[in-house]
Amino acid sequence: MGKVKGRRRLGLVMILLMLCLLVSPYVAWMLQDTKTLDVVILDNTVPDMKYREHKGLMWVLNYYKYEHSQHGSYHYDEDYYGFFPLPEYTYEIRLMPDIPDTADLVYIADSYGVYTEEFYGENLEGRRSELIYGGMYAYDLDKVENAVGRGIPLVAEFNTFGSPTTGGARERLYDLLKVEWTGWIGRYFFDLTEGVEVPVWVVWNYEQQYGELWEYHGPGFVFADENDRIVVLTVPDEATSDACRIHFTEEGQDFFSINPQTRYNYWFDIITLREPARMYAEFKLSLTEAGAEELAMFGIPSVFPAVVFQDSGTYWSFYFAGDFVDIDTVPGFYKLYGYDSFKRLFTSDRGIDENNGFYWHVYVPLVRRILDYTFDAT
């Protein structure tokens, strides 16, 4: 009888230990200090209720316990300005108001816009259609310029400069962020086969430009400029399977305290710097000699800025030359201490899920550092 009771006690102890292990990440998260940080978020690219262009940013804010002074934790379906999808294919536009002095940071998540085939249908093939709303409008820029003029910092990322943003607005953005777009964008695709990943507009423009059918298969890069010129590099002839990687400069490593050399598998734009901007990270394309020569013919470099910082003395800004926060696989929970480390440990940057590996290995620690830097300055 005594042995039976002993086993029961042991079993109960084991169960209690397991329960403690299960709830300890939640308890540890709850014990962390809550910090107030008012972030003004603009996203003009919300064609559906996935909110993938800013959802990942709000996960980082909530996970690291940054709350808004007025409404607490951040809600991805409410706490931004721009395009708001509603039921029954309706929508509303919430224009950015005058940014108050109490704002701590402005974040331009995406300004590519919402188009008819994306909003009223899935547009899985990436067809170009009529613009409903998008681009950086003069109205929004007026608000942003006024805010940075009062010392409020700014973060922006791809696609801030490209179509449908017009030339006048683009020049104002160049002056704000101290970078300049070359007119080229690019992306690594895991499968170039028509109808799989590559947008229809890429195939159509390629066939018009070269007078031949699109017959590419397997992985490779696609580059497109603002005049719809197309350049394709395939693996293994012009590129290698190592694709595109982000490398942090010495200054970037010092600031972010990270030194990943992680694959980046999504859209990027090719930019140059204006004074006094400094490059904190760069993209490096893994090309063969033939691929580098092909790009050189079009004036496209194989190494170019990825993360750019500038400090004008009045305000500072970061520009991410990639669609860093665009991710559809952000978890619905965040109250688990250590979850970010767990994901970095068990998420590969070589997976075909677009931005997933990059998000956990680079974006999360990158934005956490910027939020901490902003909070420490408040």
C-alpha positions in Angstrom: 0.0 0.0 0.0 2.8 2.4 0.9 4.5 1.8 -2.5 1.2 2.6 -4.3 0.8 5.8 -2.4 4.4 6.7 -3.2 3.9 6.2 -6.9 0.8 8.3 -6.7 2.7 11.1 -5.0 5.4 10.8 -7.6 2.9 10.9 -10.4 1.2 14.0 -8.9 4.6 15.7 -8.5 5.5 15.0 -12.1 2.1 16.4 -13.3 2.6 19.5 -11.2 6.1 19.9 -12.6 4.8 19.6 -16.1 2.1 22.2 -15.5 4.7 24.5 -14.0 6.8 24.1 -17.1 3.9 24.7 -19.4 2.7 27.9 -17.6 6.1 29.3 -16.8 6.7 31.1 -20.2 3.3 32.8 -19.7 4.1 33.8 -16.1 7.5 35.0 -17.1 6.0 37.2 -19.9 3.4 38.6 -17.4 6.2 39.6 -15.0 8.0 41.7 -17.6 7.6 45.5 -17.4 5.0 47.1 -19.7 6.4 50.1 -21.6 4.4 52.9 -23.2 5.3 53.7 -26.9 2.9 55.6 -29.2 3.6 54.3 -32.8 1.7 55.8 -35.7 1.4 53.2 -38.4 0.5 53.8 -42.1 -0.5 50.9 -44.3 -2.1 51.6 -47.6 -1.8 48.0 -48.8 -4.5 45.9 -47.0 -6.5 44.1 -49.7 -8.0 41.6 -47.2 -8.3 40.9 -43.5 -5.0 39.1 -43.2 -3.3 42.4 -42.5 0.0 40.9 -43.5 1.8 44.2 -44.3 1.7 45.3 -40.7 0.5 42.4 -38.6 4.1 41.3 -37.9 5.0 44.7 -36.6 2.2 44.7 -34.1 3.2 41.3 -32.9 6.6 42.6 -32.1 5.1 45.6 -30.2 2.8 43.4 -28.2 5.3 40.6 -27.6 7.9 43.0 -26.1 5.1 44.6 -24.1 5.0 48.0 -25.8 1.5 49.6 -25.3 -0.1 52.7 -26.7 -0.8 55.4 -24.1 -4.5 55.6 -25.2 -5.6 52.1 -26.1 -3.1 49.7 -24.5 -2.0 46.7 -26.6 -1.9 47.0 -30.4 -4.7 45.5 -32.6 -3.7 44.8 -36.2 -7.3 45.4 -37.5 -7.7 48.8 -35.8 -4.5 50.6 -34.8 -3.2 51.9 -38.1 -4.1 54.4 -40.8 -4.8 53.8 -44.5 -7.0 51.3 -46.2 -9.5 49.3 -44.1 -11.2 46.3 -45.7 -14.8 45.7 -44.5 -17.3 42.9 -45.0 -19.2 42.5 -48.3 -16.3 44.0 -50.4 -16.6 47.4 -48.9 -13.9 49.5 -47.4 -13.1 52.8 -45.7 -10.1 55.1 -45.8 -8.8 56.3 -42.4 -6.6 59.3 -43.2 -3.7 60.0 -41.0 -4.5 62.9 -38.7 -2.1 65.6 -37.5 0.5 63.5 -35.7 0.6 64.7 -32.0 3.7 65.7 -30.1 3.1 62.7 -27.9 3.8 60.3 -30.8 7.1 58.4 -30.4 7.6 56.9 -33.9 6.1 56.9 -37.4 6.2 53.6 -39.3 5.3 53.5 -43.0 4.6 49.7 -43.4 3.6 49.7 -47.1 2.2 52.1 -49.7 1.9 49.9 -52.8 -1.9 50.1 -52.6 -5.0 48.0 -53.1 -6.1 47.0 -56.6 -9.4 45.7 -57.9 -8.4 42.1 -58.6 -6.8 41.8 -55.2 -9.7 43.3 -53.3 -12.7 41.8 -55.2 -10.9 38.5 -55.9 -7.8 36.6 -54.8 -5.6 37.6 -57.8 -3.4 34.6 -57.2 -1.6 35.2 -60.5 -0.5 38.7 -59.5 -2.3 40.5 -62.4 -2.1 44.3 -62.5 -5.5 45.9 -62.3 -7.1 49.3 -61.5 -5.9 51.0 -58.4 -8.5 51.6 -55.7 -6.2 53.4 -53.3 -2.5 53.5 -52.7 0.8 55.2 -53.1 2.2 57.9 -50.8 -0.2 60.8 -51.0 0.8 64.4 -50.5 -1.7 64.5 -47.6 0.2 61.8 -45.8 3.6 63.3 -46.5 2.5 66.6 -45.1 1.7 64.9 -41.8 5.0 62.9 -41.8 7.1 65.9 -42.7 5.5 68.0 -40.0 6.1 65.2 -37.4 9.8 64.7 -38.3 10.3 68.4 -38.2 9.3 68.2 -34.6 11.9 65.5 -33.9 9.6 62.4 -34.2 11.6 59.5 -35.8 10.6 57.6 -38.9 10.8 54.0 -40.2 9.8 53.1 -43.7 10.2 50.1 -45.9 9.5 48.7 -49.4 7.3 49.7 -51.3 7.5 53.3 -50.3 9.0 54.8 -53.5 7.7 52.6 -56.3 4.5 52.8 -58.3 1.9 54.2 -57.7 3.8 56.8 -55.7 4.4 59.8 -58.0 7.6 61.6 -58.8 6.9 64.6 -56.6 6.0 62.5 -53.5 9.0 60.3 -54.2 11.4 63.2 -54.1 10.0 64.3 -50.8 10.5 60.8 -49.4 14.1 60.7 -50.7 14.7 63.9 -48.7 13.1 62.4 -45.6 15.0 59.1 -45.7 18.2 60.2 -47.4 18.1 57.4 -49.9 17.3 57.3 -53.6 15.6 54.5 -55.6 17.4 53.4 -58.8 14.0 52.4 -60.4 14.8 48.6 -60.0 13.1 46.1 -57.8 13.8 42.3 -57.6 12.9 39.1 -55.9 14.2 35.5 -55.6 11.6 32.9 -56.7 11.8 29.3 -55.7 10.0 28.3 -58.9 10.0 30.4 -62.0 7.4 28.2 -63.8 4.6 30.3 -65.2 1.5 30.3 -63.1 3.3 29.2 -59.9 4.9 32.2 -58.1 5.8 34.7 -60.8 3.2 37.5 -61.3 1.5 37.5 -64.7 2.7 41.1 -65.4 6.3 39.9 -65.2 5.7 37.1 -67.8 3.8 39.5 -70.1 6.4 42.2 -70.0 9.2 39.7 -70.6 7.5 38.3 -73.7 6.9 41.8 -75.0 10.5 42.9 -74.3 12.3 39.8 -75.7 9.8 38.6 -78.3 9.9 35.0 -76.9 7.8 32.8 -74.7 8.5 32.6 -71.0 9.9 29.1 -70.5 11.7 29.3 -67.2 11.5 26.7 -64.5 13.2 26.2 -61.2 14.6 28.8 -58.9 16.0 32.2 -59.9 15.9 36.0 -59.6 13.5 38.4 -61.4 14.3 42.1 -61.7 11.9 44.7 -63.0 12.3 48.5 -63.4 9.8 51.3 -63.4 9.6 51.1 -67.2 8.7 47.4 -67.0 12.0 46.1 -68.3 12.6 42.5 -67.1 15.8 40.7 -66.3 15.8 37.0 -65.3 18.7 35.0 -63.7 18.4 31.3 -63.2 20.0 28.8 -60.9 22.6 27.4 -61.6 23.6 29.3 -64.8 23.5 32.9 -63.5 22.8 32.5 -59.8 23.4 30.0 -57.0 20.9 28.4 -54.6 22.3 30.7 -51.8 20.2 33.4 -53.4 20.0 36.8 -51.6 21.4 37.3 -48.1 21.5 40.2 -45.7 24.9 41.1 -44.2 25.2 43.7 -41.4 28.1 46.2 -41.5 30.3 46.6 -38.5 28.4 49.7 -37.5 25.1 47.8 -38.0 26.4 44.9 -35.8 27.3 47.4 -33.1 23.9 49.0 -33.1 21.7 45.9 -33.4 24.0 43.5 -31.5 23.2 40.8 -34.1 25.2 39.5 -37.0 23.0 37.2 -39.0 23.8 36.3 -42.6 20.3 35.3 -43.4 18.5 34.5 -46.6 16.0 37.0 -47.8 13.4 35.5 -50.2 11.0 38.3 -51.0 10.8 41.7 -52.8 13.5 44.3 -52.5 14.3 47.6 -54.1 17.7 48.8 -55.2 18.7 52.1 -53.7 21.6 54.4 -53.3 22.5 56.6 -50.3 22.3 60.4 -49.9 24.3 62.3 -47.2 24.3 61.8 -44.2 22.8 58.3 -44.5 24.8 55.3 -43.3 24.4 51.7 -44.4 23.8 49.3 -41.4 23.2 46.2 -43.6 23.4 45.3 -47.3 21.9 42.7 -49.6 24.4 40.4 -51.4 23.2 38.4 -54.4 24.9 35.0 -54.9 25.6 35.1 -58.6 27.9 33.3 -61.1 30.2 35.4 -63.2 27.7 35.2 -66.1 24.9 36.5 -63.8 27.0 39.4 -62.5 27.8 40.4 -66.1 24.1 40.2 -67.1 23.1 42.5 -64.3 26.0 44.9 -65.0 24.6 45.3 -68.6 21.5 46.9 -67.0 23.4 48.9 -64.3 22.2 46.6 -61.5 24.6 45.9 -58.7 24.9 42.6 -56.9 25.5 44.3 -53.6 23.3 47.2 -52.4 21.9 48.7 -49.2 19.3 46.8 -47.1 19.0 48.8 -43.9 19.8 52.5 -43.9 20.1 54.9 -41.0 20.3 58.6 -41.0 20.3 61.3 -38.3 19.7 64.8 -39.4 20.1 66.3 -36.0 16.4 67.0 -35.8 15.1 63.4 -36.3 16.5 60.0 -37.2 15.1 57.5 -39.6 15.5 53.9 -40.8 14.7 52.6 -44.3 14.4 48.9 -45.0 15.0 48.2 -48.7 12.8 45.1 -48.6 9.3 44.0 -47.8 10.5 43.0 -44.4 7.3 42.8 -42.4 5.2 41.2 -45.1 4.3 37.8 -43.5 1.1 35.8 -43.2 2.2 33.3 -40.6 2.4 35.5 -37.5 1.0 33.5 -34.5 -2.2 34.7 -32.9 -0.7 34.6 -29.4 2.3 36.6 -28.0 2.2 36.1 -24.2 5.0 33.5 -24.0 8.4 34.6 -22.8 11.2 33.1 -24.9 9.0 32.4 -27.9 11.1 34.6 -30.2 14.3 32.6 -29.3 12.4 29.3 -29.8 11.3 30.4 -33.3 14.8 31.5 -34.2 16.2 28.1 -33.1 13.6 26.0 -35.0 12.9 28.2 -38.1 15.1 27.8 -41.1 15.9 30.6 -43.4 16.0 28.2 -46.3 12.3 27.4 -46.2 10.1 28.2 -49.1 7.6 30.1 -46.9 8.8 33.5 -48.3 9.6 35.7 -45.3 9.2 33.3 -42.4 12.8 32.5 -41.6 13.9 36.1 -42.3 11.1 37.4 -40.0 12.3 35.5 -36.9 16.1 35.7 -37.6 16.3 39.4 -38.7 13.1 41.4 -38.6 12.1 40.7 -35.0 15.4 41.5 -33.3 15.9 44.4 -35.8 12.6 46.1 -34.8 13.0 45.2 -31.2 16.3 47.2 -31.1 14.7 50.1 -32.9 11.7 50.1 -30.4 14.1 50.0 -27.5 16.2 52.8 -29.0 13.0 54.9 -29.4 11.8 54.1 -25.9 15.1 55.0 -24.3 15.1 58.4 -26.0 11.6 59.2 -24.7 
